Amino acid sequence: MSKSKYYYDKKTLSFRKIESNWKSKIKKSIAFTTVSLCIAALMVVLAFKFFDSPKEKILIRELDKMTLQYQILDKDLKQIEAVLDNIKDRDDNIYRVIFEADPIPNSIRKAGMGGINRYENLEGYNNSNLLISSSKKIDQISKQLYIQSKSFDEVIEMATKKSEMMASIPAIQPVTNKELKRIASGYGRRIDPYYKKPKYHYGVDFSAPQGTPIYATGNGTIKKLKKSRRGFGNHIVIDHGFGYKSLYAHMSKFNTRLNQKVKRGDIIGYVGNTGKSTAPHLHYEVHKNNKKVNPAYYFHNDLSPEEFDRMLELAAQENQSFD
């Protein structure tokens, strides 16, 4: 039974019963319901803000676990990058050095992935930086592995041609010179015999009687055979492949023909005094990748270590060249 409510009437100085009609009851019900709903909504908001639901707790645990896994993956990727860098270093500084090959430029090894933003779908998350960083590392490692795989394919091909390369690289003296008495002038700045001024001498001069046999210093093909009264005079160029060429100048006559294949030790001609020459001798050059290099470093096959050191000492002496 509902309790009656009263109010104090100042005029009559007595309590009167509050009579409520249906309109006031409806207003009170609406007000009560509205306040109750507001309070309930506020409690729900506060509950969701400060307290996680069971489902949210599960999702948070899964997210933390996934973040941890990505962090572990990131560490593993760094270790893989370190191993890959070590392989790259061995490839460039050991394998390719052995086979006389140029290293792969870092601009190729470290090249980025071009095109549109590949990681746009990973943006906008709390851990976007971690996700994008890991994805970039995976893409970079994948590309570097591909390049390294291609490099090893080249190294394997070079290894199969190693015996051919070793037979082709210039490795002996072009004239018989066991006693090392025929090196007249070496590689470097020398006095020009005609102009009596210092001039760079790009070969080694071997003094020898006219008609002394000249030998091919490595397997190859005669790519140039020219008779001339100037410069190198009668001279031959052998293309040994693998980036190597050798030049034999001031010859008296040839013992080969153009485009003929020769082997190391074959007699290709004879010492002479043709062209810009002051005495019978052989001017000998070695070119590697179209650059003239010191031929003295390519006489190792027919010399002992002691003889090789003595030869380098003789070739380094500053004197007047023969051409």
LINDA-V535758 format. One record per run of one state. SS is the DSSP state (~ for helix, > for strand, _ for the rest). FROM is the first residue (numbers start at 1). LEN is the number of residues. If there is no record, write none. Layout:
BEGIN
ss from len
SS FROM LEN
SS FROM LEN
END
This chain:
BEGIN
ss from len
_ 1 5
> 6 4
_ 10 4
> 14 4
_ 18 4
~ 22 29
_ 51 3
~ 54 45
_ 99 7
~ 106 4
_ 110 10
~ 120 3
_ 123 5
~ 128 33
_ 161 1
~ 162 7
_ 169 14
> 183 3
_ 186 2
> 188 4
_ 192 6
> 198 4
_ 202 2
> 204 4
_ 208 5
> 213 3
_ 216 4
> 220 7
_ 227 8
> 235 7
_ 242 2
> 244 6
_ 250 1
> 251 4
_ 255 6
> 261 2
_ 263 4
> 267 6
_ 273 8
> 281 8
_ 289 2
> 291 3
_ 294 1
~ 295 4
_ 299 1
~ 300 3
_ 303 2
~ 305 11
_ 316 4
> 320 1
_ 321 3
END
